[in-house]
Amino acid sequence: MADEDKLRDYLKRVLGEAQRSRQRVLELEAEKSQPVAIVGMACRLPGGVASPQDLWRLVSEGREGVSGFPEGRGWDVEGLFDADPG
């Protein structure tokens, strides 16, 4: 009788763990199917581009987006250029 009680307790514990594991698998699978939303975008773009639409227009029209090096930012502009890059 004692062996049957031990076996019953063991089976209850194993079944409980199996149910918790199954629930966790279902939760993980549900997380995988959640949609992703991009809620914002921020960047600095050259060439007078002020928005993603402006950037798309610049690219689709094949225009140049490179502008001059920014001034008045306190950077060592002379130190950035080396006439002998080697």
Phi and psi in degrees as GROMACS dihedral restraints (atoms count N, CA, C in turn):
[ dihedral_restraints ]
;  ai    aj    ak    al  type     phi  dphi    fc
    3     4     5     6     1   -64.2    20    10
    4     5     6     7     1   -39.1    20    10
    6     7     8     9     1   -64.4    20    10
    7     8     9    10     1   -39.4    20    10
    9    10    11    12     1   -65.0    20    10
   10    11    12    13     1   -39.7    20    10
   12    13    14    15     1   -64.4    20    10
   13    14    15    16     1   -43.0    20    10
   15    16    17    18     1   -62.0    20    10
   16    17    18    19     1   -44.2    20    10
   18    19    20    21     1   -63.3    20    10
   19    20    21    22     1   -42.9    20    10
   21    22    23    24     1   -61.8    20    10
   22    23    24    25     1   -46.1    20    10
   24    25    26    27     1   -61.8    20    10
   25    26    27    28     1   -42.0    20    10
   27    28    29    30     1   -63.0    20    10
   28    29    30    31     1   -46.5    20    10
   30    31    32    33     1   -63.0    20    10
   31    32    33    34     1   -38.9    20    10
   33    34    35    36     1   -61.8    20    10
   34    35    36    37     1   -44.4    20    10
   36    37    38    39     1   -63.9    20    10
   37    38    39    40     1   -44.4    20    10
   39    40    41    42     1   -64.3    20    10
   40    41    42    43     1   -42.9    20    10
   42    43    44    45     1   -63.9    20    10
   43    44    45    46     1   -39.1    20    10
   45    46    47    48     1   -62.4    20    10
   46    47    48    49     1   -43.6    20    10
   48    49    50    51     1   -65.0    20    10
   49    50    51    52     1   -38.9    20    10
   51    52    53    54     1   -64.0    20    10
   52    53    54    55     1   -40.4    20    10
   54    55    56    57     1   -65.9    20    10
   55    56    57    58     1   -41.2    20    10
   57    58    59    60     1   -65.4    20    10
   58    59    60    61     1   -39.7    20    10
   60    61    62    63     1   -64.7    20    10
   61    62    63    64     1   -42.7    20    10
   63    64    65    66     1   -62.3    20    10
   64    65    66    67     1   -42.1    20    10
   66    67    68    69     1   -62.7    20    10
   67    68    69    70     1   -41.7    20    10
   69    70    71    72     1   -65.2    20    10
   70    71    72    73     1   -39.8    20    10
   72    73    74    75     1   -61.3    20    10
   73    74    75    76     1   -44.1    20    10
   75    76    77    78     1   -61.7    20    10
   76    77    78    79     1   -40.4    20    10
   78    79    80    81     1   -63.5    20    10
   79    80    81    82     1   -44.2    20    10
   81    82    83    84     1   -64.6    20    10
   82    83    84    85     1   -39.9    20    10
   84    85    86    87     1   -65.7    20    10
   85    86    87    88     1   -36.9    20    10
   87    88    89    90     1   -66.1    20    10
   88    89    90    91     1   -37.2    20    10
   90    91    92    93     1   -63.9    20    10
   91    92    93    94     1   -36.7    20    10
   93    94    95    96     1   -63.6    20    10
   94    95    96    97     1   -29.9    20    10
   96    97    98    99     1   -93.0    20    10
   97    98    99   100     1     5.6    20    10
   99   100   101   102     1   -71.8    20    10
  100   101   102   103     1   136.2    20    10
  102   103   104   105     1   -71.3    20    10
  103   104   105   106     1   155.6    20    10
  105   106   107   108     1  -106.4    20    10
  106   107   108   109     1   133.7    20    10
  108   109   110   111     1  -119.1    20    10
  109   110   111   112     1   130.8    20    10
  111   112   113   114     1   -95.1    20    10
  112   113   114   115     1   117.5    20    10
  114   115   116   117     1  -103.9    20    10
  115   116   117   118     1    -5.5    20    10
  117   118   119   120     1  -168.1    20    10
  118   119   120   121     1   162.3    20    10
  120   121   122   123     1  -149.7    20    10
  121   122   123   124     1   136.2    20    10
  123   124   125   126     1  -143.8    20    10
  124   125   126   127     1   139.1    20    10
  126   127   128   129     1  -167.1    20    10
  127   128   129   130     1   165.3    20    10
  129   130   131   132     1  -110.5    20    10
  130   131   132   133     1   128.5    20    10
  132   133   134   135     1  -124.7    20    10
  133   134   135   136     1   145.0    20    10
  135   136   137   138     1   -82.7    20    10
  136   137   138   139     1   175.2    20    10
  138   139   140   141     1    71.9    20    10
  139   140   141   142     1    27.3    20    10
  141   142   143   144     1    76.3    20    10
  142   143   144   145     1    12.1    20    10
  144   145   146   147     1   -77.9    20    10
  145   146   147   148     1   124.5    20    10
  147   148   149   150     1  -115.9    20    10
  148   149   150   151     1    -5.9    20    10
  150   151   152   153     1  -154.8    20    10
  151   152   153   154     1   165.2    20    10
  153   154   155   156     1   -59.9    20    10
  154   155   156   157     1   -33.3    20    10
  156   157   158   159     1   -65.5    20    10
  157   158   159   160     1   -41.4    20    10
  159   160   161   162     1   -62.1    20    10
  160   161   162   163     1   -40.8    20    10
  162   163   164   165     1   -62.6    20    10
  163   164   165   166     1   -44.9    20    10
  165   166   167   168     1   -61.8    20    10
  166   167   168   169     1   -42.0    20    10
  168   169   170   171     1   -61.8    20    10
  169   170   171   172     1   -44.8    20    10
  171   172   173   174     1   -58.9    20    10
  172   173   174   175     1   -45.3    20    10
  174   175   176   177     1   -68.9    20    10
  175   176   177   178     1   -45.9    20    10
  177   178   179   180     1   -67.1    20    10
  178   179   180   181     1   -28.4    20    10
  180   181   182   183     1   -88.0    20    10
  181   182   183   184     1    -4.9    20    10
  183   184   185   186     1    71.2    20    10
  184   185   186   187     1    23.5    20    10
  186   187   188   189     1   -80.9    20    10
  187   188   189   190     1   163.6    20    10
  189   190   191   192     1   -83.5    20    10
  190   191   192   193     1   135.9    20    10
  192   193   194   195     1  -110.8    20    10
  193   194   195   196     1     0.3    20    10
  195   196   197   198     1   -80.7    20    10
  196   197   198   199     1   131.6    20    10
  198   199   200   201     1  -121.0    20    10
  199   200   201   202     1   176.5    20    10
  201   202   203   204     1   -67.0    20    10
  202   203   204   205     1   163.7    20    10
  204   205   206   207     1   -68.4    20    10
  205   206   207   208     1   134.6    20    10
  207   208   209   210     1   -63.8    20    10
  208   209   210   211     1   142.4    20    10
  210   211   212   213     1  -113.0    20    10
  211   212   213   214     1   164.0    20    10
  213   214   215   216     1    72.6    20    10
  214   215   216   217     1    25.3    20    10
  216   217   218   219     1  -108.8    20    10
  217   218   219   220     1     2.6    20    10
  219   220   221   222     1    79.2    20    10
  220   221   222   223     1    17.2    20    10
  222   223   224   225     1   -85.7    20    10
  223   224   225   226     1   151.5    20    10
  225   226   227   228     1   -81.6    20    10
  226   227   228   229     1    82.7    20    10
  228   229   230   231     1   -64.0    20    10
  229   230   231   232     1   -39.0    20    10
  231   232   233   234     1   -63.5    20    10
  232   233   234   235     1   -35.6    20    10
  234   235   236   237     1   -75.0    20    10
  235   236   237   238     1   -16.0    20    10
  237   238   239   240     1   -79.4    20    10
  238   239   240   241     1   -24.9    20    10
  240   241   242   243     1  -104.8    20    10
  241   242   243   244     1   133.2    20    10
  243   244   245   246     1  -125.4    20    10
  244   245   246   247     1   117.8    20    10
  246   247   248   249     1   -63.2    20    10
  247   248   249   250     1   -24.6    20    10
  249   250   251   252     1  -116.2    20    10
  250   251   252   253     1    85.1    20    10
  252   253   254   255     1   -64.0    20    10
  253   254   255   256     1   -16.0    20    10
